[in-house]
Amino acid sequence: MIGPTSAVLIGLVAILIFGPKKLPELGKAAGKTLREFKNATAGLADDDEKDKEKDQKKDSSL
């Protein structure tokens, strides 16, 4: 877990490396990437549930 001091230090280093004008763009891009990843993994979980339901129906019909 990152403490408050570590978070501030990471923020300062990020400002030094990327500059204050670039940080909002990087944050937006990171958020968009995480959102897309979350949606993709949710789709995979839904597919797994559908496959399990198909297998259960198949086993019950035998």
N, C-alpha and C positions, 0 to 999 in steps of 0.2 A: 504494500500500500504506500502511496506517495503522500508524504506529509506536506503541510502548508509551505514550509521552507523550501522543500525540494521543488514544489510546483512553481514558486516564485523564481527560483534559480533557473528552471527549465524555460520559463517564460522570458526571462532576461536574455538567456542564450539564444532563444528563437528570434527575439527582436534584433539582437546583434547580427545574427547570420542572415536573416531574410529581410530585415527592415520593417518598420511599422506599417508601411503602405501595402506590403505583400501579405501580411498575416491574415487579414480578413478573407482574402481570396483563398489562401491555403486552408483556412478553417471551413469555408464553404465547400471546397473540393473534398475535404476529408469527410464532412457530414454527408455529402451526396454519395460518396463511395460506401460509407457504412450503411446508409439507407438501402442502396442497391444490393449490398451483400446480405442484409437482413431479409429483404424480399426474396432473394434467390434461395436462401436457406429455408425460408418458410415454404417456398414452392417444393423444395426437395422433401421436406417433412410431410407435406400433403400427399405427394406421390407415394411415399412409403406407406402412409395410412391406407390409401386406395389399394395398394398391392396386398396389404394384409387382409383387407376386407374381401378381396377377390379370392385369396387363398382360403379364408374361412368358409366362404360360400361354396367353394369347390370341394373342401373336405366334408362339409355337411351334406352335400348331395351324393357323396359316395356311399 
